[in-house]
């Protein structure tokens, strides 16, 4: 199993001191974007360590240990950024959104479909489900009873009302 999880994409540099502009919708940014956390860049997973972090508009801005000039980090522009899932140190019952992909949606002991993606919507996150039809489930207690990571199942209630 690949332990690398996509964090986002380096879309540009910022300033002349080697700051990188990352576009990310990762759901546990507070665990990742901090001094000393390792990130992995590009398809070859080049290991780098975050030196500084700040938010600027809709971007996550970082500098990397050992880099202080724009010319040193230009090579990373346009590349995807990953984290090693094991370095998140999540509790046993904690998960990140990508863990939910391909989980079965179960209601009344029947499989309604599989999670294919997720969408961040202002009020809450929506799970994109493909079954007999495509539908969305808000990730809230009103619909989600339990997320069973071991059996790759999400037990739901009242979801049948959301299927068109």
Wavefront OBJ file of the C-alpha trace (Angstrom):
o trace
v 0.000 0.000 0.000
v 1.227 3.469 -0.858
v 1.504 5.541 2.307
v 1.835 8.809 0.404
v -1.248 11.029 0.469
v -1.603 14.053 -1.782
v -1.466 17.283 0.183
v -1.776 19.687 -2.726
v 0.152 21.281 -5.561
v 2.911 23.864 -5.650
v 1.368 26.424 -7.976
v 4.015 29.124 -7.761
v 6.762 30.786 -5.786
v 6.273 33.942 -3.755
v 8.876 36.641 -3.329
v 12.608 36.131 -3.747
v 13.416 34.217 -0.550
v 12.259 30.764 -1.679
v 8.680 30.752 -0.409
v 6.343 28.278 -2.134
v 2.643 28.782 -2.774
v 0.630 25.577 -2.292
v -2.985 25.063 -3.289
v -4.400 22.480 -0.892
v -7.770 21.288 0.336
v -6.277 18.740 2.744
v -8.577 18.245 5.719
v -6.013 18.130 8.556
v -3.735 21.042 7.704
v -3.039 21.757 11.368
v -1.173 18.433 11.599
v 0.927 19.037 8.504
v 1.723 22.681 7.965
v 4.153 23.263 10.798
v 7.854 23.713 11.302
v 9.766 20.440 11.060
v 7.086 18.388 9.260
v 8.284 16.373 6.249
v 6.672 16.714 2.845
v 7.404 14.742 -0.308
v 7.480 16.505 -3.659
v 6.773 15.170 -7.141
v 6.407 11.655 -8.506
v 9.727 10.607 -6.965
v 8.688 11.839 -3.490
v 11.666 14.116 -2.839
v 11.779 14.547 0.927
v 11.877 18.130 2.213
v 11.146 19.643 5.621
v 8.908 22.638 6.269
v 10.735 25.582 7.821
v 7.960 28.204 8.002
v 4.234 28.314 7.283
v 1.633 31.005 6.830
v -1.675 31.485 5.029
v -1.918 34.032 2.214
v -5.327 34.466 0.579
v -6.384 30.934 -0.450
v -2.848 29.542 -0.426
v -0.671 27.746 2.080
v 2.753 29.386 2.002
v 5.843 27.483 3.112
v 9.586 27.735 3.093
v 11.779 24.657 3.200
v 14.815 23.955 5.365
v 18.023 24.736 3.510
v 16.491 27.021 0.867
v 16.597 30.818 0.988
v 16.425 31.858 -2.662
v 13.711 31.660 -5.305
v 16.136 30.084 -7.782
v 16.665 27.093 -5.478
v 12.957 26.195 -5.315
v 11.815 26.961 -8.867
v 12.380 23.267 -9.683
v 9.349 22.422 -7.519
v 6.894 24.748 -9.265
v 3.960 22.793 -10.714
v 4.666 19.594 -8.764
v 2.309 17.767 -6.448
v 3.094 17.641 -2.733
v 2.535 14.546 -0.606
v 2.799 13.527 3.024
v 3.579 10.159 4.504
v 0.390 9.013 6.210
v 2.349 7.325 9.026
v 3.882 10.680 10.019
v 0.438 12.109 10.843
v 0.282 10.047 14.055
v -3.506 9.747 13.929
v -5.409 8.031 16.720
v -6.880 4.598 15.999
v -10.350 5.969 15.173
v -9.161 9.088 13.298
v -9.054 9.262 9.527
v -8.314 11.616 6.679
v -10.792 12.135 3.878
v -8.830 10.074 1.359
v -9.267 7.046 3.674
v -12.986 7.076 2.853
v -12.491 6.522 -0.891
v -13.872 3.132 -2.027
v -15.674 2.490 1.263
v -19.105 0.877 1.015
v -22.136 2.897 2.089
v -24.345 0.607 4.181
v -27.890 1.359 5.299
v -30.304 -1.225 6.722
v -27.719 -3.941 5.894
v -27.802 -3.031 2.187
v -24.978 -1.577 0.122
v -26.135 1.687 -1.456
v -22.888 2.426 -3.253
v -19.219 3.309 -2.830
v -17.485 6.549 -1.927
v -15.758 7.774 -5.071
v -14.712 11.268 -4.022
v -15.463 14.093 -1.632
v -16.292 17.748 -2.132
v -15.634 20.547 0.311
v -18.789 22.602 0.448
v -19.011 25.711 2.651
v -21.364 24.294 5.304
v -19.947 20.746 5.289
v -18.080 18.096 3.351
v -20.019 15.975 0.865
v -19.184 12.373 0.036
v -19.667 11.566 -3.659
v -21.350 8.159 -3.885
v -21.729 5.961 -6.950
v -24.360 3.241 -6.758
v -27.410 2.696 -8.918
v -27.151 6.473 -9.341
v -24.695 9.139 -8.299
v -25.583 11.045 -5.131
v -24.035 13.037 -2.300
v -24.050 12.508 1.454
v -23.193 15.338 3.841
v -20.577 14.149 6.322
v -22.704 14.972 9.391
v -24.229 12.983 12.250
v -27.687 13.306 10.714
v -26.604 10.809 8.025
v -23.437 9.091 9.274
v -23.755 6.600 12.129
v -20.287 5.074 12.004
v -17.126 5.057 9.909
v -15.663 1.550 10.143
v -12.082 1.828 8.910
v -11.308 -1.873 9.433
v -14.194 -3.168 7.305
v -14.100 -0.222 4.856
v -17.748 0.630 5.524
v -19.704 3.735 6.377
v -22.928 2.953 8.199
v -25.618 5.519 7.414
v -29.177 6.525 8.229
v -31.751 8.480 6.208
v -29.500 8.398 3.120
v -32.142 6.759 0.950
v -33.956 10.119 1.025
v -30.964 11.719 -0.730
v -30.967 9.325 -3.703
v -32.763 10.767 -6.708
l 1 2 3 4 5 6 7 8 9 10 11 12 13 14 15 16 17 18 19 20 21 22 23 24 25 26 27 28 29 30 31 32 33 34 35 36 37 38 39 40 41 42 43 44 45 46 47 48 49 50 51 52 53 54 55 56 57 58 59 60 61 62 63 64 65 66 67 68 69 70 71 72 73 74 75 76 77 78 79 80 81 82 83 84 85 86 87 88 89 90 91 92 93 94 95 96 97 98 99 100 101 102 103 104 105 106 107 108 109 110 111 112 113 114 115 116 117 118 119 120 121 122 123 124 125 126 127 128 129 130 131 132 133 134 135 136 137 138 139 140 141 142 143 144 145 146 147 148 149 150 151 152 153 154 155 156 157 158 159 160 161 162 163 164
